[in-house]
Amino acid sequence: QGHVVESGGGLVQPGGSLRLSCVASGFSLDYYSIGWFRQAPGKEREGLSCSSSTYEGTKSRDFVKERFTVSRDNAKNTAYLQIDNLKPEDTAVYYCAAVAFSCTLIEGAADPASLYDDWGQGTQVTVSS
């Protein structure tokens, strides 16, 4: 039974930074694409990025390119999302997800989120002074 678990969220002042972690168990991150998503209360889930060391690099939404950085440590089976210069509108539950498809295939789908088959429970990020 494969699964992923997010951690690293918390309460942060505007302008601060966080690094979120996504630890995978039951499968090797070497061969999976990792997606990062967020969902604020009352809003639909937003896709932030897709990354894969097997098929291609990282594909990010334009609005997250400047302040959001994705990375991974395959030896630790862990993916990371670094968020810099946090703003109140970044407040949301952040999720990671995994699937053995290329990011090109995933992002070309009508509903990219539907292609991921392993989802974490999320970690809360709250940005407030």
KOLLUMLUM-663812 format. One record per residue: y, x, z of N, C-alpha, C, O in turn. Coordinates in Angstrom, 3 decimals. Last residue first. Example, Ala and Ser with C-alpha at 12.3 -4.5 7.8 and 13.67 -1.06 7.14 Angstrom:
BEGIN
((-2.250; 12.850; 7.080); (-1.060; 13.670; 7.140); (0.030; 12.900; 7.870); (1.138; 13.409; 8.039))
((-5.690; 13.190; 7.800); (-4.500; 12.300; 7.800); (-3.300; 13.200; 7.800); (-3.319; 14.236; 8.465))
//
This chain:
BEGIN
((38.171; -0.122; 10.095); (38.956; 0.708; 10.988); (38.850; 0.213; 12.421); (39.452; 0.797; 13.322))
((35.072; -0.206; 8.314); (36.134; -0.901; 9.032); (36.863; 0.079; 9.939); (36.255; 0.999; 10.488))
((32.212; -0.795; 6.679); (33.395; 0.063; 6.585); (34.569; -0.695; 7.187); (35.010; -1.705; 6.639))
((28.810; -0.729; 7.085); (30.012; -1.473; 7.432); (31.189; -0.511; 7.473); (31.169; 0.473; 8.212))
((25.671; -1.015; 5.787); (26.855; -0.161; 5.771); (28.065; -1.048; 6.041); (28.313; -2.007; 5.309))
((22.309; -1.407; 6.648); (23.648; -1.987; 6.677); (24.710; -0.898; 6.691); (24.657; 0.026; 7.502))
((19.570; -1.116; 4.496); (20.295; -0.533; 5.616); (21.752; -0.973; 5.524); (22.358; -0.918; 4.454))
((16.400; -2.563; 3.453); (17.834; -2.371; 3.401); (18.390; -1.709; 4.647); (17.772; -1.732; 5.712))
((13.718; -2.714; 3.078); (14.347; -3.815; 3.803); (15.866; -3.684; 3.865); (16.545; -4.617; 4.294))
((12.725; -1.700; -0.287); (12.898; -1.539; 1.135); (13.576; -2.745; 1.748); (13.963; -3.681; 1.048))
((10.375; -2.540; -2.832); (11.710; -2.678; -2.256); (11.691; -2.393; -0.767); (10.763; -2.790; -0.062))
((8.651; -2.140; -5.709); (8.644; -1.711; -4.316); (10.072; -1.676; -3.794); (10.887; -0.878; -4.257))
((9.124; -2.935; -8.320); (8.062; -3.617; -7.582); (7.903; -3.150; -6.138); (7.090; -3.715; -5.406))
((11.622; -3.687; -10.717); (11.219; -2.876; -9.575); (10.183; -3.624; -8.746); (10.341; -4.818; -8.492))
((12.324; -5.667; -12.499); (11.290; -4.724; -12.903); (10.829; -3.822; -11.764); (9.744; -3.246; -11.842))
((14.454; -7.126; -11.556); (13.151; -7.776; -11.572); (12.016; -6.825; -11.924); (10.854; -7.143; -11.672))
((16.728; -5.609; -11.979); (16.163; -5.648; -10.634); (14.757; -6.225; -10.620); (13.947; -5.858; -9.768))
((17.420; -6.124; -14.726); (16.812; -4.854; -14.304); (16.140; -4.910; -12.941); (15.078; -4.314; -12.760))
((17.171; -8.515; -16.766); (17.318; -8.506; -15.311); (16.671; -7.232; -14.777); (15.496; -7.249; -14.410))
((16.894; -7.667; -19.403); (17.884; -8.691; -19.090); (18.189; -8.732; -17.599); (19.334; -8.958; -17.205))
((16.597; -4.076; -19.800); (16.067; -5.402; -19.521); (17.180; -6.379; -19.184); (18.260; -5.989; -18.742))
((17.631; -1.556; -19.923); (17.674; -2.357; -21.138); (17.162; -3.771; -20.954); (17.280; -4.590; -21.866))
((17.077; -0.424; -17.512); (18.460; -0.828; -17.748); (18.620; -1.622; -19.036); (19.635; -2.292; -19.226))
((14.303; 0.107; -17.895); (14.780; -0.790; -16.845); (16.166; -1.317; -17.163); (16.406; -2.522; -17.093))
((14.256; 1.965; -20.015); (13.585; 0.682; -20.148); (14.138; -0.322; -19.140); (14.409; -1.470; -19.490))
((15.732; 4.030; -18.813); (16.171; 3.457; -20.078); (15.549; 2.089; -20.300); (16.230; 1.156; -20.724))
((14.196; 4.706; -16.610); (15.469; 4.041; -16.387); (16.008; 3.417; -17.671); (16.673; 2.383; -17.622))
((10.683; 3.985; -16.996); (11.855; 4.804; -17.246); (13.122; 4.008; -16.977); (13.130; 2.784; -17.100))
((8.554; 2.946; -14.300); (9.134; 2.740; -15.620); (10.325; 3.674; -15.764); (10.908; 4.103; -14.768))
((7.323; 2.532; -11.705); (6.891; 3.560; -12.657); (7.278; 3.194; -14.087); (6.427; 3.141; -14.975))
((9.792; 1.974; -9.144); (8.852; 1.469; -10.142); (8.532; 2.588; -11.120); (9.349; 3.481; -11.346))
((11.649; 1.122; -6.191); (10.903; 2.072; -7.008); (9.991; 1.353; -7.988); (9.484; 0.268; -7.705))
((14.750; 0.898; -4.388); (13.580; 0.290; -4.992); (12.943; 1.292; -5.940); (13.610; 2.202; -6.433))
((17.020; 0.502; -1.635); (16.406; 1.298; -2.678); (15.157; 0.582; -3.167); (14.577; -0.237; -2.454))
((20.017; -1.177; -0.628); (18.581; -1.159; -0.845); (18.196; -0.060; -1.828); (18.956; 0.266; -2.740))
((22.467; -2.017; 1.731); (22.083; -1.150; 0.628); (20.570; -1.030; 0.571); (19.917; -0.809; 1.591))
((24.613; -4.582; 2.537); (23.289; -4.041; 2.784); (22.879; -3.262; 1.543); (22.935; -3.785; 0.431))
((28.124; -3.711; 2.823); (26.999; -4.423; 2.226); (25.709; -3.890; 2.822); (25.706; -2.878; 3.523))
((31.280; -2.520; 2.087); (30.460; -3.122; 3.128); (29.382; -4.001; 2.505); (29.686; -4.924; 1.750))
((33.025; -1.700; 0.190); (31.684; -1.133; 0.117); (30.752; -1.721; 1.171); (29.552; -1.447; 1.151))
((35.476; -2.715; 0.857); (34.691; -3.466; -0.105); (33.310; -2.883; -0.364); (32.503; -3.496; -1.062))
((36.540; -0.673; 2.500); (36.018; -1.912; 3.098); (35.153; -2.726; 2.135); (34.191; -3.363; 2.564))
((35.246; 2.488; 1.281); (36.266; 1.462; 1.317); (35.687; 0.193; 1.934); (34.472; -0.006; 1.902))
((34.638; 5.990; 1.514); (34.203; 4.607; 1.696); (35.383; 3.665; 1.861); (36.385; 3.999; 2.494))
((34.478; 8.619; 0.373); (35.703; 7.818; 0.387); (35.386; 6.332; 0.492); (35.813; 5.528; -0.336))
((31.065; 8.623; -0.862); (32.267; 9.275; -0.362); (33.458; 8.327; -0.440); (33.456; 7.365; -1.208))
((27.692; 8.400; -0.466); (28.873; 7.598; -0.736); (30.063; 8.271; -0.071); (30.070; 8.469; 1.144))
((24.606; 9.342; -1.708); (25.800; 9.813; -1.018); (26.985; 8.953; -1.439); (27.251; 8.796; -2.631))
((21.384; 8.537; -1.477); (22.611; 8.008; -2.052); (23.764; 8.467; -1.174); (23.890; 8.033; -0.029))
((18.168; 9.950; -2.128); (19.409; 9.876; -1.366); (20.508; 9.219; -2.181); (20.554; 9.330; -3.406))
((14.602; 9.950; -1.592); (15.761; 9.820; -2.457); (16.997; 9.585; -1.602); (16.896; 9.080; -0.484))
((11.684; 11.767; -0.820); (12.879; 11.090; -0.340); (13.966; 11.097; -1.412); (14.216; 12.117; -2.054))
((9.497; 13.502; -0.662); (9.310; 12.128; -1.120); (10.475; 11.237; -0.690); (10.278; 10.102; -0.255))
((9.871; 16.129; -0.240); (9.936; 15.274; 0.938); (9.725; 13.806; 0.609); (9.770; 12.956; 1.498))
((9.712; 17.002; -2.847); (8.819; 17.604; -1.865); (8.768; 16.788; -0.581); (7.739; 16.755; 0.093))
((11.816; 15.676; -4.086); (10.458; 15.216; -4.338); (9.455; 15.800; -3.348); (8.450; 15.159; -3.041))
((14.671; 14.622; -3.205); (13.878; 15.775; -2.823); (12.425; 15.349; -2.952); (11.867; 14.734; -2.043))
((17.493; 13.482; -5.119); (16.181; 13.310; -4.520); (15.582; 14.652; -4.163); (15.933; 15.683; -4.738))
((20.554; 11.606; -5.563); (19.759; 12.815; -5.615); (18.387; 12.510; -5.036); (18.146; 11.416; -4.526))
((23.690; 10.204; -6.518); (22.269; 10.046; -6.230); (21.573; 11.394; -6.374); (21.957; 12.218; -7.204))
((26.853; 9.378; -5.403); (26.034; 10.443; -5.952); (24.586; 10.238; -5.540); (24.285; 10.112; -4.353))
((29.895; 7.714; -5.785); (28.481; 7.576; -5.444); (27.681; 8.658; -6.158); (27.811; 8.837; -7.369))
((32.468; 7.999; -6.795); (32.263; 8.124; -5.358); (30.805; 8.083; -4.922); (30.512; 8.398; -3.768))
((32.360; 7.777; -9.650); (33.235; 8.738; -8.994); (32.860; 9.006; -7.543); (32.932; 10.153; -7.103))
((30.530; 5.741; -10.396); (30.352; 7.115; -10.867); (31.152; 8.125; -10.049); (30.663; 9.223; -9.782))
((30.735; 3.086; -9.933); (30.251; 3.908; -8.827); (30.213; 5.389; -9.179); (29.890; 6.211; -8.322))
((31.582; 1.857; -12.258); (32.422; 1.713; -11.075); (31.945; 2.525; -9.889); (32.681; 2.651; -8.910))
((29.555; 2.313; -14.155); (30.829; 3.008; -14.270); (31.628; 2.970; -12.975); (32.285; 3.951; -12.627))
((26.283; 2.857; -12.813); (27.338; 1.956; -13.244); (28.667; 2.695; -13.245); (28.884; 3.596; -12.434))
((24.181; 5.535; -13.976); (24.980; 4.878; -12.955); (25.946; 3.894; -13.582); (26.376; 4.061; -14.723))
((21.297; 7.231; -14.384); (22.144; 6.261; -15.064); (22.857; 5.449; -13.997); (22.217; 4.757; -13.205))
((20.081; 10.529; -14.326); (20.614; 9.398; -13.592); (21.480; 8.534; -14.488); (22.297; 9.041; -15.257))
((17.614; 11.699; -16.497); (18.393; 11.918; -15.293); (18.801; 10.636; -14.616); (17.974; 9.761; -14.361))
((14.213; 10.889; -17.463); (15.595; 11.218; -17.750); (16.316; 11.491; -16.438); (15.689; 11.511; -15.378))
((11.487; 10.985; -16.630); (11.864; 10.511; -17.952); (13.275; 10.911; -18.382); (13.497; 11.236; -19.549))
((11.252; 12.239; -14.090); (10.167; 12.279; -15.055); (10.646; 11.987; -16.470); (10.250; 12.675; -17.411))
((13.313; 11.760; -12.415); (13.116; 13.149; -12.811); (12.037; 13.288; -13.866); (11.912; 14.347; -14.481))
((15.507; 9.112; -12.488); (14.126; 9.498; -12.704); (14.072; 10.950; -13.137); (14.711; 11.332; -14.116))
((17.571; 6.446; -11.284); (17.329; 7.866; -11.506); (15.847; 8.144; -11.632); (15.026; 7.505; -10.975))
((20.131; 4.099; -11.434); (18.714; 4.332; -11.633); (18.542; 5.818; -11.914); (19.296; 6.388; -12.703))
((22.591; 2.256; -9.506); (22.120; 3.384; -10.293); (20.615; 3.327; -10.472); (19.915; 2.607; -9.760))
((23.458; -0.313; -8.620); (24.333; 0.846; -8.543); (23.891; 1.975; -9.470); (24.721; 2.583; -10.146))
((23.518; -3.818; -8.912); (22.834; -2.583; -9.235); (23.819; -1.428; -9.264); (24.892; -1.538; -9.858))
((24.137; -6.215; -6.427); (24.698; -5.341; -7.445); (23.799; -4.135; -7.671); (23.366; -3.498; -6.711))
((23.371; -9.548; -5.599); (22.993; -8.146; -5.515); (23.538; -7.370; -6.708); (23.419; -7.806; -7.853))
((26.147; -11.768; -5.020); (24.899; -11.405; -5.662); (24.628; -9.913; -5.508); (25.548; -9.120; -5.310))
((27.522; -12.702; -1.796); (27.620; -12.172; -3.154); (26.240; -11.847; -3.701); (25.284; -11.673; -2.945))
((27.331; -13.380; 0.884); (27.867; -14.357; -0.040); (27.988; -13.900; -1.478); (28.509; -14.641; -2.311))
((27.596; -10.037; 1.956); (27.411; -11.442; 2.328); (28.080; -12.380; 1.332); (29.246; -12.201; 0.980))
((26.521; -7.731; -0.625); (27.455; -8.140; 0.406); (27.221; -9.607; 0.745); (26.703; -10.353; -0.085))
((24.127; -5.518; -1.562); (24.432; -6.938; -1.525); (25.333; -7.237; -0.334); (24.954; -7.023; 0.817))
((23.094; -2.911; -3.809); (23.753; -3.375; -2.596); (24.038; -4.865; -2.716); (24.173; -5.404; -3.814))
((20.736; -0.422; -4.918); (21.410; -1.704; -5.030); (22.168; -1.978; -3.748); (21.914; -1.350; -2.720))
((19.118; 2.076; -6.768); (19.923; 1.748; -5.593); (20.714; 0.484; -5.887); (21.289; 0.333; -6.965))
((15.883; 2.995; -7.954); (17.115; 2.244; -8.098); (17.797; 2.059; -6.758); (17.135; 1.903; -5.731))
((13.921; 5.491; -9.259); (14.484; 4.946; -8.032); (15.794; 4.241; -8.356); (16.696; 4.824; -8.958))
((10.876; 5.896; -11.030); (12.318; 5.718; -11.065); (12.766; 5.062; -9.762); (12.082; 4.189; -9.227))
((8.195; 8.153; -10.338); (8.829; 6.846; -10.212); (10.328; 6.939; -10.429); (10.966; 7.926; -10.063))
((6.903; 10.537; -10.007); (6.614; 9.778; -11.218); (7.240; 8.392; -11.213); (6.851; 7.539; -12.011))
((7.601; 11.671; -7.549); (7.683; 12.471; -8.775); (7.650; 11.619; -10.034); (8.303; 11.949; -11.024))
((6.985; 10.170; -5.379); (8.276; 9.912; -6.006); (8.442; 10.686; -7.314); (9.337; 10.379; -8.102))
((3.754; 8.936; -4.997); (4.583; 10.120; -5.200); (5.860; 9.758; -5.935); (5.824; 9.119; -6.986))
((2.833; 6.603; -2.417); (2.917; 7.012; -3.808); (3.839; 8.214; -3.903); (4.619; 8.479; -2.987))
((2.863; 6.204; 0.307); (1.785; 5.594; -0.463); (1.822; 5.899; -1.945); (0.917; 5.489; -2.672))
((6.384; 6.054; 0.800); (5.048; 6.282; 1.341); (4.031; 5.582; 0.463); (4.293; 4.501; -0.064))
((9.705; 7.309; 0.609); (8.588; 6.622; -0.028); (7.275; 7.026; 0.630); (7.075; 8.191; 0.975))
((12.851; 6.841; 1.952); (11.598; 7.572; 2.095); (10.456; 6.733; 1.521); (10.270; 5.580; 1.910))
((16.051; 7.204; 1.392); (15.000; 6.287; 0.977); (13.706; 7.076; 0.967); (13.482; 7.892; 0.072))
((19.240; 7.442; 3.001); (17.948; 8.003; 2.641); (16.968; 6.896; 2.288); (17.047; 5.789; 2.820))
((22.737; 7.895; 2.534); (21.612; 7.018; 2.777); (20.332; 7.672; 2.278); (20.333; 8.368; 1.263))
((25.422; 9.368; 3.872); (24.302; 9.662; 2.998); (23.129; 8.786; 3.417); (22.598; 8.922; 4.520))
((28.911; 8.610; 3.929); (27.563; 8.393; 4.415); (26.568; 8.902; 3.392); (26.831; 8.875; 2.190))
((32.339; 9.124; 4.891); (31.208; 9.315; 3.990); (29.902; 9.003; 4.701); (29.802; 9.119; 5.923))
((35.673; 7.621; 5.096); (34.543; 8.405; 5.540); (33.431; 8.468; 4.515); (33.555; 7.937; 3.412))
((37.526; 5.819; 4.195); (37.696; 7.216; 3.827); (36.568; 8.120; 4.267); (36.510; 9.277; 3.852))
((37.289; 3.700; 7.036); (37.667; 3.879; 5.633); (37.988; 5.344; 5.336); (38.640; 6.021; 6.131))
((34.615; 4.548; 9.320); (36.030; 4.345; 9.044); (36.308; 4.444; 7.546); (35.630; 5.199; 6.849))
((31.491; 2.861; 9.671); (32.249; 4.026; 9.215); (33.708; 3.639; 8.996); (34.002; 2.533; 8.541))
((28.412; 2.017; 10.989); (29.831; 1.676; 10.984); (30.647; 2.927; 10.698); (30.516; 3.933; 11.394))
((25.510; 2.451; 8.837); (26.207; 2.360; 10.096); (27.639; 1.924; 9.913); (28.042; 1.511; 8.825))
((22.584; 4.007; 7.288); (23.758; 3.160; 7.338); (24.390; 3.157; 8.714); (23.879; 3.778; 9.646))
((20.212; 5.425; 7.373); (21.458; 6.168; 7.240); (22.716; 5.327; 7.248); (23.818; 5.876; 7.219))
((17.405; 4.284; 5.371); (18.063; 4.583; 6.632); (19.391; 5.264; 6.338); (19.667; 5.637; 5.197))
((14.666; 2.486; 3.873); (16.023; 3.018; 3.845); (16.510; 3.316; 5.257); (16.081; 2.679; 6.219))
((11.456; 2.929; 2.653); (12.233; 2.589; 3.834); (13.582; 3.275; 3.751); (13.657; 4.492; 3.579))
((8.852; 1.675; 0.550); (10.003; 2.537; 0.751); (10.795; 2.017; 1.937); (10.810; 0.816; 2.204))
((5.287; 1.726; -0.118); (6.514; 1.098; 0.354); (7.611; 2.147; 0.461); (7.343; 3.348; 0.463))
((1.925; 0.954; -1.116); (3.128; 1.744; -1.211); (4.346; 0.986; -0.696); (4.429; -0.236; -0.819))
((-1.192; 0.856; 0.000); (0.000; 0.000; 0.000); (1.235; 0.887; 0.000); (1.554; 1.505; 1.015))
//
